[in-house]
Each structure stands twice: as structure tokens, then as C-alpha cells.
Amino acid sequence: MAERFSMYVEYGAYPHRKRPDDTELAAVQEWTNATLVFLRSSYGRKEKLLTAMPEALKP
């Protein structure tokens, strides 16, 4: 999925999705019973990324 959206994942307090130039696009809090996704408002493919995340996590 990272390759599809031209990004990589950097792990810290929570995973960050970043572009190759280190611009942060999204952060995901995934350690509770609810997953929160924080997206940079300037990212033009927000909706496509949000739709792709659950699809990528399906067993």
C-alpha cells in the first residue's frame, strides 16, 4: 500500500505515513480498540488512502 501511494511508514510513538521527501501525510493510532487516522489536510488523495487502509488489512 505504501508503494501504491508513494509513501513509506516511519514508526515512533505511532506509525507515520511519509513521502520520500519526509513530508508527513498521515499518522495512525492503532493500539486501542478504535483506530484513529490523522491526515494532513493538504494531501489530495485522503479519501483514496482512507478507503485503501481497511482493504489492505482484510485477512
mmCIF file of the N, C-alpha and C atoms, coordinates in Angstrom:
data_MODEL
# 
_entry.id   MODEL 
# 
loop_
_atom_site.group_PDB 
_atom_site.id 
_atom_site.type_symbol 
_atom_site.label_atom_id 
_atom_site.label_alt_id 
_atom_site.label_comp_id 
_atom_site.label_asym_id 
_atom_site.label_entity_id 
_atom_site.label_seq_id 
_atom_site.pdbx_PDB_ins_code 
_atom_site.Cartn_x 
_atom_site.Cartn_y 
_atom_site.Cartn_z 
_atom_site.occupancy 
_atom_site.B_iso_or_equiv 
_atom_site.pdbx_formal_charge 
_atom_site.auth_seq_id 
_atom_site.auth_comp_id 
_atom_site.auth_asym_id 
_atom_site.auth_atom_id 
_atom_site.pdbx_PDB_model_num 
ATOM 1   N N  . MET A 1 1  ? 0.819   -1.169  0.000  1.00 0.00 ? 1  MET A N  1 
ATOM 2   C CA . MET A 1 1  ? 0.000   0.000   0.000  1.00 0.00 ? 1  MET A CA 1 
ATOM 3   C C  . MET A 1 1  ? 0.875   1.249   0.000  1.00 0.00 ? 1  MET A C  1 
ATOM 4   N N  . ALA A 1 2  ? 1.954   1.226   0.755  1.00 0.00 ? 2  ALA A N  1 
ATOM 5   C CA . ALA A 1 2  ? 2.847   2.382   0.798  1.00 0.00 ? 2  ALA A CA 1 
ATOM 6   C C  . ALA A 1 2  ? 3.368   2.712   -0.598 1.00 0.00 ? 2  ALA A C  1 
ATOM 7   N N  . GLU A 1 3  ? 3.750   1.685   -1.335 1.00 0.00 ? 3  GLU A N  1 
ATOM 8   C CA . GLU A 1 3  ? 4.253   1.905   -2.687 1.00 0.00 ? 3  GLU A CA 1 
ATOM 9   C C  . GLU A 1 3  ? 3.167   2.486   -3.586 1.00 0.00 ? 3  GLU A C  1 
ATOM 10  N N  . ARG A 1 4  ? 1.959   1.989   -3.447 1.00 0.00 ? 4  ARG A N  1 
ATOM 11  C CA . ARG A 1 4  ? 0.827   2.474   -4.258 1.00 0.00 ? 4  ARG A CA 1 
ATOM 12  C C  . ARG A 1 4  ? 0.581   3.966   -4.057 1.00 0.00 ? 4  ARG A C  1 
ATOM 13  N N  . PHE A 1 5  ? 0.792   4.454   -2.839 1.00 0.00 ? 5  PHE A N  1 
ATOM 14  C CA . PHE A 1 5  ? 0.557   5.860   -2.530 1.00 0.00 ? 5  PHE A CA 1 
ATOM 15  C C  . PHE A 1 5  ? 1.853   6.666   -2.440 1.00 0.00 ? 5  PHE A C  1 
ATOM 16  N N  . SER A 1 6  ? 2.940   6.103   -2.929 1.00 0.00 ? 6  SER A N  1 
ATOM 17  C CA . SER A 1 6  ? 4.252   6.767   -2.947 1.00 0.00 ? 6  SER A CA 1 
ATOM 18  C C  . SER A 1 6  ? 4.642   7.290   -1.576 1.00 0.00 ? 6  SER A C  1 
ATOM 19  N N  . MET A 1 7  ? 4.630   6.393   -0.590 1.00 0.00 ? 7  MET A N  1 
ATOM 20  C CA . MET A 1 7  ? 4.989   6.778   0.769  1.00 0.00 ? 7  MET A CA 1 
ATOM 21  C C  . MET A 1 7  ? 5.695   5.625   1.448  1.00 0.00 ? 7  MET A C  1 
ATOM 22  N N  . TYR A 1 8  ? 6.186   5.887   2.648  1.00 0.00 ? 8  TYR A N  1 
ATOM 23  C CA . TYR A 1 8  ? 6.767   4.837   3.471  1.00 0.00 ? 8  TYR A CA 1 
ATOM 24  C C  . TYR A 1 8  ? 6.260   5.024   4.885  1.00 0.00 ? 8  TYR A C  1 
ATOM 25  N N  . VAL A 1 9  ? 6.467   4.033   5.735  1.00 0.00 ? 9  VAL A N  1 
ATOM 26  C CA . VAL A 1 9  ? 5.993   4.091   7.117  1.00 0.00 ? 9  VAL A CA 1 
ATOM 27  C C  . VAL A 1 9  ? 7.190   4.294   8.034  1.00 0.00 ? 9  VAL A C  1 
ATOM 28  N N  . GLU A 1 10 ? 7.087   5.283   8.915  1.00 0.00 ? 10 GLU A N  1 
ATOM 29  C CA . GLU A 1 10 ? 8.105   5.530   9.932  1.00 0.00 ? 10 GLU A CA 1 
ATOM 30  C C  . GLU A 1 10 ? 7.458   5.283   11.284 1.00 0.00 ? 10 GLU A C  1 
ATOM 31  N N  . TYR A 1 11 ? 8.069   4.437   12.088 1.00 0.00 ? 11 TYR A N  1 
ATOM 32  C CA . TYR A 1 11 ? 7.497   4.111   13.393 1.00 0.00 ? 11 TYR A CA 1 
ATOM 33  C C  . TYR A 1 11 ? 8.133   4.959   14.473 1.00 0.00 ? 11 TYR A C  1 
ATOM 34  N N  . GLY A 1 12 ? 7.293   5.497   15.350 1.00 0.00 ? 12 GLY A N  1 
ATOM 35  C CA . GLY A 1 12 ? 7.709   6.255   16.517 1.00 0.00 ? 12 GLY A CA 1 
ATOM 36  C C  . GLY A 1 12 ? 6.683   5.978   17.591 1.00 0.00 ? 12 GLY A C  1 
ATOM 37  N N  . ALA A 1 13 ? 6.140   7.026   18.194 1.00 0.00 ? 13 ALA A N  1 
ATOM 38  C CA . ALA A 1 13 ? 5.057   6.844   19.166 1.00 0.00 ? 13 ALA A CA 1 
ATOM 39  C C  . ALA A 1 13 ? 3.874   6.161   18.491 1.00 0.00 ? 13 ALA A C  1 
ATOM 40  N N  . TYR A 1 14 ? 3.632   6.480   17.236 1.00 0.00 ? 14 TYR A N  1 
ATOM 41  C CA . TYR A 1 14 ? 2.653   5.783   16.406 1.00 0.00 ? 14 TYR A CA 1 
ATOM 42  C C  . TYR A 1 14 ? 3.119   5.877   14.956 1.00 0.00 ? 14 TYR A C  1 
ATOM 43  N N  . PRO A 1 15 ? 2.663   4.980   14.086 1.00 0.00 ? 15 PRO A N  1 
ATOM 44  C CA . PRO A 1 15 ? 3.149   4.957   12.704 1.00 0.00 ? 15 PRO A CA 1 
ATOM 45  C C  . PRO A 1 15 ? 2.777   6.224   11.935 1.00 0.00 ? 15 PRO A C  1 
ATOM 46  N N  . HIS A 1 16 ? 3.726   6.741   11.206 1.00 0.00 ? 16 HIS A N  1 
ATOM 47  C CA . HIS A 1 16 ? 3.526   7.905   10.346 1.00 0.00 ? 16 HIS A CA 1 
ATOM 48  C C  . HIS A 1 16 ? 3.703   7.455   8.908  1.00 0.00 ? 16 HIS A C  1 
ATOM 49  N N  . ARG A 1 17 ? 2.839   7.927   8.038  1.00 0.00 ? 17 ARG A N  1 
ATOM 50  C CA . ARG A 1 17 ? 2.989   7.667   6.606  1.00 0.00 ? 17 ARG A CA 1 
ATOM 51  C C  . ARG A 1 17 ? 3.640   8.907   6.024  1.00 0.00 ? 17 ARG A C  1 
ATOM 52  N N  . LYS A 1 18 ? 4.772   8.714   5.370  1.00 0.00 ? 18 LYS A N  1 
ATOM 53  C CA . LYS A 1 18 ? 5.528   9.850   4.846  1.00 0.00 ? 18 LYS A CA 1 
ATOM 54  C C  . LYS A 1 18 ? 5.877   9.648   3.384  1.00 0.00 ? 18 LYS A C  1 
ATOM 55  N N  . ARG A 1 19 ? 6.064   10.769  2.705  1.00 0.00 ? 19 ARG A N  1 
ATOM 56  C CA . ARG A 1 19 ? 6.539   10.752  1.327  1.00 0.00 ? 19 ARG A CA 1 
ATOM 57  C C  . ARG A 1 19 ? 8.053   10.579  1.341  1.00 0.00 ? 19 ARG A C  1 
ATOM 58  N N  . PRO A 1 20 ? 8.628   10.211  0.209  1.00 0.00 ? 20 PRO A N  1 
ATOM 59  C CA . PRO A 1 20 ? 10.086  10.059  0.157  1.00 0.00 ? 20 PRO A CA 1 
ATOM 60  C C  . PRO A 1 20 ? 10.853  11.322  0.572  1.00 0.00 ? 20 PRO A C  1 
ATOM 61  N N  . ASP A 1 21 ? 10.238  12.507  0.432  1.00 0.00 ? 21 ASP A N  1 
ATOM 62  C CA . ASP A 1 21 ? 10.918  13.744  0.852  1.00 0.00 ? 21 ASP A CA 1 
ATOM 63  C C  . ASP A 1 21 ? 10.694  14.045  2.339  1.00 0.00 ? 21 ASP A C  1 
ATOM 64  N N  . ASP A 1 22 ? 10.158  13.078  3.095  1.00 0.00 ? 22 ASP A N  1 
ATOM 65  C CA . ASP A 1 22 ? 9.895   13.157  4.539  1.00 0.00 ? 22 ASP A CA 1 
ATOM 66  C C  . ASP A 1 22 ? 8.695   14.025  4.924  1.00 0.00 ? 22 ASP A C  1 
ATOM 67  N N  . THR A 1 23 ? 7.884   14.454  3.966  1.00 0.00 ? 23 THR A N  1 
ATOM 68  C CA . THR A 1 23 ? 6.654   15.169  4.281  1.00 0.00 ? 23 THR A CA 1 
ATOM 69  C C  . THR A 1 23 ? 5.671   14.181  4.893  1.00 0.00 ? 23 THR A C  1 
ATOM 70  N N  . GLU A 1 24 ? 5.170   14.496  6.081  1.00 0.00 ? 24 GLU A N  1 
ATOM 71  C CA . GLU A 1 24 ? 4.215   13.599  6.731  1.00 0.00 ? 24 GLU A CA 1 
ATOM 72  C C  . GLU A 1 24 ? 2.830   13.757  6.111  1.00 0.00 ? 24 GLU A C  1 
ATOM 73  N N  . LEU A 1 25 ? 2.206   12.638  5.774  1.00 0.00 ? 25 LEU A N  1 
ATOM 74  C CA . LEU A 1 25 ? 0.868   12.648  5.186  1.00 0.00 ? 25 LEU A CA 1 
ATOM 75  C C  . LEU A 1 25 ? -0.187  12.182  6.168  1.00 0.00 ? 25 LEU A C  1 
ATOM 76  N N  . ALA A 1 26 ? 0.156   11.214  7.005  1.00 0.00 ? 26 ALA A N  1 
ATOM 77  C CA . ALA A 1 26 ? -0.830  10.628  7.909  1.00 0.00 ? 26 ALA A CA 1 
ATOM 78  C C  . ALA A 1 26 ? -0.130  10.011  9.109  1.00 0.00 ? 26 ALA A C  1 
ATOM 79  N N  . ALA A 1 27 ? -0.874  9.931   10.188 1.00 0.00 ? 27 ALA A N  1 
ATOM 80  C CA . ALA A 1 27 ? -0.429  9.206   11.372 1.00 0.00 ? 27 ALA A CA 1 
ATOM 81  C C  . ALA A 1 27 ? -1.587  8.325   11.812 1.00 0.00 ? 27 ALA A C  1 
ATOM 82  N N  . VAL A 1 28 ? -1.264  7.150   12.309 1.00 0.00 ? 28 VAL A N  1 
ATOM 83  C CA . VAL A 1 28 ? -2.299  6.193   12.690 1.00 0.00 ? 28 VAL A CA 1 
ATOM 84  C C  . VAL A 1 28 ? -2.074  5.734   14.119 1.00 0.00 ? 28 VAL A C  1 
ATOM 85  N N  . GLN A 1 29 ? -3.090  5.930   14.957 1.00 0.00 ? 29 GLN A N  1 
ATOM 86  C CA . GLN A 1 29 ? -3.063  5.396   16.322 1.00 0.00 ? 29 GLN A CA 1 
ATOM 87  C C  . GLN A 1 29 ? -3.825  4.085   16.270 1.00 0.00 ? 29 GLN A C  1 
ATOM 88  N N  . GLU A 1 30 ? -3.112  2.979   16.452 1.00 0.00 ? 30 GLU A N  1 
ATOM 89  C CA . GLU A 1 30 ? -3.728  1.676   16.215 1.00 0.00 ? 30 GLU A CA 1 
ATOM 90  C C  . GLU A 1 30 ? -3.618  0.724   17.393 1.00 0.00 ? 30 GLU A C  1 
ATOM 91  N N  . TRP A 1 31 ? -3.297  1.213   18.564 1.00 0.00 ? 31 TRP A N  1 
ATOM 92  C CA . TRP A 1 31 ? -3.088  0.304   19.695 1.00 0.00 ? 31 TRP A CA 1 
ATOM 93  C C  . TRP A 1 31 ? -4.281  0.208   20.641 1.00 0.00 ? 31 TRP A C  1 
ATOM 94  N N  . THR A 1 32 ? -5.383  0.825   20.328 1.00 0.00 ? 32 THR A N  1 
ATOM 95  C CA . THR A 1 32 ? -6.580  0.727   21.164 1.00 0.00 ? 32 THR A CA 1 
ATOM 96  C C  . THR A 1 32 ? -7.654  -0.056  20.406 1.00 0.00 ? 32 THR A C  1 
ATOM 97  N N  . ASN A 1 33 ? -8.836  -0.162  20.998 1.00 0.00 ? 33 ASN A N  1 
ATOM 98  C CA . ASN A 1 33 ? -9.914  -0.874  20.297 1.00 0.00 ? 33 ASN A CA 1 
ATOM 99  C C  . ASN A 1 33 ? -10.515 -0.042  19.171 1.00 0.00 ? 33 ASN A C  1 
ATOM 100 N N  . ALA A 1 34 ? -10.089 1.195   19.048 1.00 0.00 ? 34 ALA A N  1 
ATOM 101 C CA . ALA A 1 34 ? -10.504 2.053   17.938 1.00 0.00 ? 34 ALA A CA 1 
ATOM 102 C C  . ALA A 1 34 ? -9.239  2.558   17.246 1.00 0.00 ? 34 ALA A C  1 
ATOM 103 N N  . THR A 1 35 ? -9.286  2.651   15.949 1.00 0.00 ? 35 THR A N  1 
ATOM 104 C CA . THR A 1 35 ? -8.141  3.160   15.203 1.00 0.00 ? 35 THR A CA 1 
ATOM 105 C C  . THR A 1 35 ? -8.441  4.585   14.776 1.00 0.00 ? 35 THR A C  1 
ATOM 106 N N  . LEU A 1 36 ? -7.516  5.488   15.064 1.00 0.00 ? 36 LEU A N  1 
ATOM 107 C CA . LEU A 1 36 ? -7.652  6.885   14.664 1.00 0.00 ? 36 LEU A CA 1 
ATOM 108 C C  . LEU A 1 36 ? -6.639  7.180   13.573 1.00 0.00 ? 36 LEU A C  1 
ATOM 109 N N  . VAL A 1 37 ? -7.077  7.863   12.529 1.00 0.00 ? 37 VAL A N  1 
ATOM 110 C CA . VAL A 1 37 ? -6.202  8.235   11.427 1.00 0.00 ? 37 VAL A CA 1 
ATOM 111 C C  . VAL A 1 37 ? -6.192  9.749   11.343 1.00 0.00 ? 37 VAL A C  1 
ATOM 112 N N  . PHE A 1 38 ? -5.007  10.318  11.404 1.00 0.00 ? 38 PHE A N  1 
ATOM 113 C CA . PHE A 1 38 ? -4.837  11.766  11.301 1.00 0.00 ? 38 PHE A CA 1 
ATOM 114 C C  . PHE A 1 38 ? -4.196  12.054  9.952  1.00 0.00 ? 38 PHE A C  1 
ATOM 115 N N  . LEU A 1 39 ? -4.873  12.847  9.124  1.00 0.00 ? 39 LEU A N  1 
ATOM 116 C CA . LEU A 1 39 ? -4.388  13.133  7.775  1.00 0.00 ? 39 LEU A CA 1 
ATOM 117 C C  . LEU A 1 39 ? -4.061  14.604  7.604  1.00 0.00 ? 39 LEU A C  1 
ATOM 118 N N  . ARG A 1 40 ? -3.001  14.870  6.874  1.00 0.00 ? 40 ARG A N  1 
ATOM 119 C CA . ARG A 1 40 ? -2.649  16.247  6.531  1.00 0.00 ? 40 ARG A CA 1 
ATOM 120 C C  . ARG A 1 40 ? -3.712  16.761  5.561  1.00 0.00 ? 40 ARG A C  1 
ATOM 121 N N  . SER A 1 41 ? -4.277  17.897  5.870  1.00 0.00 ? 41 SER A N  1 
ATOM 122 C CA . SER A 1 41 ? -5.383  18.420  5.050  1.00 0.00 ? 41 SER A CA 1 
ATOM 123 C C  . SER A 1 41 ? -4.960  18.730  3.620  1.00 0.00 ? 41 SER A C  1 
ATOM 124 N N  . SER A 1 42 ? -3.696  18.994  3.400  1.00 0.00 ? 42 SER A N  1 
ATOM 125 C CA . SER A 1 42 ? -3.231  19.333  2.056  1.00 0.00 ? 42 SER A CA 1 
ATOM 126 C C  . SER A 1 42 ? -3.020  18.108  1.165  1.00 0.00 ? 42 SER A C  1 
ATOM 127 N N  . TYR A 1 43 ? -3.123  16.909  1.734  1.00 0.00 ? 43 TYR A N  1 
ATOM 128 C CA . TYR A 1 43 ? -2.907  15.696  0.940  1.00 0.00 ? 43 TYR A CA 1 
ATOM 129 C C  . TYR A 1 43 ? -4.125  15.444  0.062  1.00 0.00 ? 43 TYR A C  1 
ATOM 130 N N  . GLY A 1 44 ? -3.939  15.459  -1.238 1.00 0.00 ? 44 GLY A N  1 
ATOM 131 C CA . GLY A 1 44 ? -5.042  15.374  -2.184 1.00 0.00 ? 44 GLY A CA 1 
ATOM 132 C C  . GLY A 1 44 ? -5.686  14.006  -2.347 1.00 0.00 ? 44 GLY A C  1 
ATOM 133 N N  . ARG A 1 45 ? -5.046  12.951  -1.838 1.00 0.00 ? 45 ARG A N  1 
ATOM 134 C CA . ARG A 1 45 ? -5.592  11.598  -2.023 1.00 0.00 ? 45 ARG A CA 1 
ATOM 135 C C  . ARG A 1 45 ? -6.107  11.020  -0.711 1.00 0.00 ? 45 ARG A C  1 
ATOM 136 N N  . LYS A 1 46 ? -6.564  11.885  0.185  1.00 0.00 ? 46 LYS A N  1 
ATOM 137 C CA . LYS A 1 46 ? -7.029  11.453  1.518  1.00 0.00 ? 46 LYS A CA 1 
ATOM 138 C C  . LYS A 1 46 ? -8.101  10.381  1.441  1.00 0.00 ? 46 LYS A C  1 
ATOM 139 N N  . GLU A 1 47 ? -9.112  10.625  0.643  1.00 0.00 ? 47 GLU A N  1 
ATOM 140 C CA . GLU A 1 47 ? -10.240 9.705   0.577  1.00 0.00 ? 47 GLU A CA 1 
ATOM 141 C C  . GLU A 1 47 ? -9.806  8.341   0.045  1.00 0.00 ? 47 GLU A C  1 
ATOM 142 N N  . LYS A 1 48 ? -8.955  8.346   -0.966 1.00 0.00 ? 48 LYS A N  1 
ATOM 143 C CA . LYS A 1 48 ? -8.476  7.081   -1.527 1.00 0.00 ? 48 LYS A CA 1 
ATOM 144 C C  . LYS A 1 48 ? -7.625  6.328   -0.508 1.00 0.00 ? 48 LYS A C  1 
ATOM 145 N N  . LEU A 1 49 ? -6.809  7.045   0.252  1.00 0.00 ? 49 LEU A N  1 
ATOM 146 C CA . LEU A 1 49 ? -5.979  6.407   1.274  1.00 0.00 ? 49 LEU A CA 1 
ATOM 147 C C  . LEU A 1 49 ? -6.847  5.798   2.365  1.00 0.00 ? 49 LEU A C  1 
ATOM 148 N N  . LEU A 1 50 ? -7.856  6.533   2.817  1.00 0.00 ? 50 LEU A N  1 
ATOM 149 C CA . LEU A 1 50 ? -8.747  6.011   3.861  1.00 0.00 ? 50 LEU A CA 1 
ATOM 150 C C  . LEU A 1 50 ? -9.522  4.783   3.385  1.00 0.00 ? 50 LEU A C  1 
ATOM 151 N N  . THR A 1 51 ? -9.903  4.763   2.133  1.00 0.00 ? 51 THR A N  1 
ATOM 152 C CA . THR A 1 51 ? -10.612 3.612   1.576  1.00 0.00 ? 51 THR A CA 1 
ATOM 153 C C  . THR A 1 51 ? -9.679  2.408   1.441  1.00 0.00 ? 51 THR A C  1 
ATOM 154 N N  . ALA A 1 52 ? -8.438  2.649   1.093  1.00 0.00 ? 52 ALA A N  1 
ATOM 155 C CA . ALA A 1 52 ? -7.484  1.560   0.866  1.00 0.00 ? 52 ALA A CA 1 
ATOM 156 C C  . ALA A 1 52 ? -7.015  0.906   2.162  1.00 0.00 ? 52 ALA A C  1 
ATOM 157 N N  . MET A 1 53 ? -6.985  1.646   3.262  1.00 0.00 ? 53 MET A N  1 
ATOM 158 C CA . MET A 1 53 ? -6.469  1.092   4.523  1.00 0.00 ? 53 MET A CA 1 
ATOM 159 C C  . MET A 1 53 ? -7.239  -0.140  4.995  1.00 0.00 ? 53 MET A C  1 
ATOM 160 N N  . PRO A 1 54 ? -8.567  -0.079  5.135  1.00 0.00 ? 54 PRO A N  1 
ATOM 161 C CA . PRO A 1 54 ? -9.279  -1.284  5.582  1.00 0.00 ? 54 PRO A CA 1 
ATOM 162 C C  . PRO A 1 54 ? -9.160  -2.442  4.590  1.00 0.00 ? 54 PRO A C  1 
ATOM 163 N N  . GLU A 1 55 ? -9.126  -2.119  3.302  1.00 0.00 ? 55 GLU A N  1 
ATOM 164 C CA . GLU A 1 55 ? -8.969  -3.168  2.290  1.00 0.00 ? 55 GLU A CA 1 
ATOM 165 C C  . GLU A 1 55 ? -7.628  -3.884  2.466  1.00 0.00 ? 55 GLU A C  1 
ATOM 166 N N  . ALA A 1 56 ? -6.584  -3.122  2.754  1.00 0.00 ? 56 ALA A N  1 
ATOM 167 C CA . ALA A 1 56 ? -5.250  -3.707  2.920  1.00 0.00 ? 56 ALA A CA 1 
ATOM 168 C C  . ALA A 1 56 ? -5.156  -4.558  4.180  1.00 0.00 ? 56 ALA A C  1 
ATOM 169 N N  . LEU A 1 57 ? -5.983  -4.284  5.169  1.00 0.00 ? 57 LEU A N  1 
ATOM 170 C CA . LEU A 1 57 ? -5.927  -5.006  6.443  1.00 0.00 ? 57 LEU A CA 1 
ATOM 171 C C  . LEU A 1 57 ? -6.844  -6.222  6.505  1.00 0.00 ? 57 LEU A C  1 
ATOM 172 N N  . LYS A 1 58 ? -7.655  -6.428  5.477  1.00 0.00 ? 58 LYS A N  1 
ATOM 173 C CA . LYS A 1 58 ? -8.558  -7.590  5.477  1.00 0.00 ? 58 LYS A CA 1 
ATOM 174 C C  . LYS A 1 58 ? -7.750  -8.880  5.486  1.00 0.00 ? 58 LYS A C  1 
ATOM 175 N N  . PRO A 1 59 ? -8.199  -9.862  6.281  1.00 0.00 ? 59 PRO A N  1 
ATOM 176 C CA . PRO A 1 59 ? -7.472  -11.145 6.316  1.00 0.00 ? 59 PRO A CA 1 
ATOM 177 C C  . PRO A 1 59 ? -7.615  -11.923 5.017  1.00 0.00 ? 59 PRO A C  1 
# 
